[in-house]
Amino acid sequence: MVTLRDISEAYRREQARELFVAVTSHELRTPVTVIKGYADTLVDHWDDLAEPDRRDAAERLRQRAGELARLVERLLSAVGDGSGLSTVMPLPFDLTEALRAAVDDLPADSRRRIRLELPTGLPKALGERASLATVLGELVTNAVKHSSPDSPVTVSGVGDVGTVGFQVADEGSGIRPEHVERAFERFWQAQPGNQRPYGGVGLGLYLVRRIIERQKGWVFLRPREHGGTVAEVRLPRADLGPGGA
C-alpha cells in the first residue's frame, strides 16, 4: 500500500537527484573548460610563448586540476556510504605540525592570505591526521570565497581541558545566525540556483562535519562580532584517551 509519506519521500529523492545532476554538471564544466583552454594554448602556441608564460599556464593547469580532483572527491564522498571513514583507527597526532603541513598544501592564492596563529604547547589530538588537509582546505576555501581578496584568513589553534582544535576566521560579510546549522546540510546554498554568487555544490561543510564527527569531534560556525565568520573544529585530546573529553 503506497502512502502519502512514500510519495513525498520518493519526490524528495527525485528532487535531490535532479539537483545533484544539475549542480554537478555545472561545477564540473568550469574547471574542465579552463584546463582544456590552457592545455590547448600550450600545445598550439608552445614555441610562441615566453618561458614565464609557459610556467604561468602550467601553474594554472595544476591549480585547476587540483580543484577538479577535490570536487570529484567531494562528490564521491557525498554519494557514498562513508564506510571508509568509519574504519579509521583514531591515533594521536601533533595538531600544530598537521596544520602547518595542511596550510602548505593549500593553493597559492589561498595560502598567501593565511595568517597562522599556533600557540606553543598545544596538546596532541586524537583522530585521523590525513583528513586534516581536507577539512582545513574546505574551511579555508569557504572563508576565501566569502571575503574580499585582500583580507586575511586567520587559522588559529585552540584547546581546553577536554578538546583541542583550530579556528578558521575570515573578515567577510558573515554568516547569518539562522544559517549556522543549515550550512552543514548536503547541497544547501544560502542563495538558490542562478542567484548563487560564489559557485560550489554545497558539499564542503557537509563533508567536513561528517569527517570530524566520525572522529568523535565536532565543528560549528558562528558570525564574528565585527564582521566575518568563524569555523571551529574540535577533536578529543590524545592525552585523555577515547571518550576522555
N, C-alpha and C positions, 0 to 999 in steps of 0.2 A: 504494500500500500504506500503510495507516494504522498508525503505530507507537504504542507507549505514550507516547513523548515528545510526539507530535502530540496525543494525547488529553489529556495533562497540560497542555500549553500552551493548548489550547482551554478546558480547565476553568479554568485560571488567568485567562485573558482574560475568561471569563464571570463569574468571581468578582469581578474588578476592575470590570467594568461594573456589576454589581449593587451593589457598594459605592459606586461613583461616583453612581449614581442615588439610592441611599438617603441618603447623606450630603448630596448637593447639595439634594435636596428638603427635607431638614430644615433646613439652614443658610439656604436662601433664604426659607423660610417665616417665620422670626423677624423679619428687618428689614422684610419686606413687610407683616406684620401690624401692626408698630409704626407704620410710615409711614401705613398706612390708618387706624389709630386716631387719630393726631394730625391727619390731614387731615380726617377726619370731625368731630373736635372743633372745628376751626377753622371749617368750613363751617356746622355746625349751631348753634354757640354763639358766633359771632363777636361779636355785639352784647352778649353777657353777660360776655365776658372782658375783664379789665383789660388795658391795654397791655403791662405786664410779662409777663402770662400768654401773650399772643399772641406776644410775642418769644421766650419760652421754648419754646413749641410749635414755632415756626418754626425755632429753632436745633436742636431735637431732630430735626425733619424733615430739616434739612440734614445733620446728623451721620449719621443712619440711611441717608439716600440715598447719602452718601459711602461708608459701609460696604458697601452693596449694590453700588455701582459697582466697588469694589475686589474684592469677591467674584466678580462676573461676570468681571472682568478676569483674575483668577487662574484661574477655571475655563476660560476660553477659551484662556489661555496653556498650561494643563496638557494640554489635549486637542489642541492644535495641534502643528505640527512645529517651531515655534520659528524658522522661516526669517526672520522679521522681525528677530530679534535678530542672526542671523549676518551680515546685510548691513550692520550699523552699522560705520562707519569710526571707530576709536578716535582721539580728539583730546585734546590737553592741556586740563585744566580745573583751576580753583582749588578744591581739596577743601574748604578752610575755608569759602569762600563757599557752596559747594554744600551743605555740611552745615547751615549756618545757615538757608539757604532751605528745606531739607527739613524741619528742625525746625519752622519757621514754618507749614508745610503740614500738620502733624500735627493730629488732632482736639484740641480744647481740653482734654479730660480727660487725654489723654496728654501734651500739651505742658506742662502745669503741673508734671508730675513730672520733667521733663528737667533734668539738671544737665550743662551743656555745658562741656567742658574741651578747648580747642583751643590747642595750643602755637603760638607765633609762629614764622614761618619754615618752616611745613610745606611740603614740595615739592609741585609740581603733580602730579596723577595723569594717567595716560593711559587713557582709556576713554570711556564714554558718560555724560556728566553727567546727562542726563534720566532715566536709570534709577536714579539715586541716591535719589530720593524714594521710589520703590517699595521699594528694598532697605532703606533706613532705616525706612520705615513698617512693613514686615513684621517687622523685628527688634525695633522698639520695641513693636509690638503684642504680640509674643510675650513680651517682658520684662514688660510691664504685666499681661498675663494671668496670669503665673506668680509674681507678687509682691503683697504687701499694698498696698492703695490709698494708704497714707500713706508708702510708702517711695520713695526716689528711683531714677530710672533714669539712669545716667551714660553720656553719649556723649562719647568722647574720641578725639582724633586721635593717630595713631601713625605712625612711619616708621622705616626703617632704610636701609642702603646700597643696597638694590635695589627696595624697595617703599614704598608709602605707603597708609594706610588709616585705619580707625577701629574702635573697640570700642563695644559696647552692653552694659553691665553692670547686672544687677539684684541685688536682695537677697532673692530668693525662696528656695524650698526647694532649688533647684539641680538641674541635670540629672545623671542617673546616668551614670557613665563608660561603661557598656555601651550607652548610648543616643546618644552624641555623633555617631555616624555614621548610625544608623538614623533619626534625626530629620530627615534630609535626603531620605528616601525619599518618593515620591509617595503621598499618602493615609495615611502612617503616623501613628499616635497612640500615646502611651505607655499610655493606657487605652483598651481596645476598647469599641465600641458605646455602650450607655447608661451605662457606668461613667465616661465622659469628663466631668470637672467643668468644663472650660473652653470647650467648643464648638470650632468650627473644622472645616475639612475636611482638614487635613493637607497643604496645598499651599504654604503660605507659605515655609517653609525650602527646599522643593524648588525653587521658582521663584527664590529668592534665589541658591542655588548655581548654577543654570543661567545666570542673568543674569550673575553675576560670572565664571564660568568662560569664558563666551563673550568676555569682555574680557581673557582671559589672566590672570585673578586667581584668588584662592581665598578660601574662607570656612570657618570651623570654629567649633565650640563647645567649651567646657570648663567644668567646675564651678569656682566660686570657692572659695578656701581656707576662708573663714569663712562660707560660705553664699551661694547665688545662682549665676547663670550668666553667663558672658562669651561673647558672639558677636563674632568678629573678622573683618573684611573686609580683604583686601589687593589692591591694584592695582599695576601697574607704575608706576614713577616716569617722568614725562614727560621729564625731562632726560636719561634714559638711552636713550630711544627704544624701539621694539618689540623685545622679546627681551632688553632690557638687564638685566632682573632675573635 
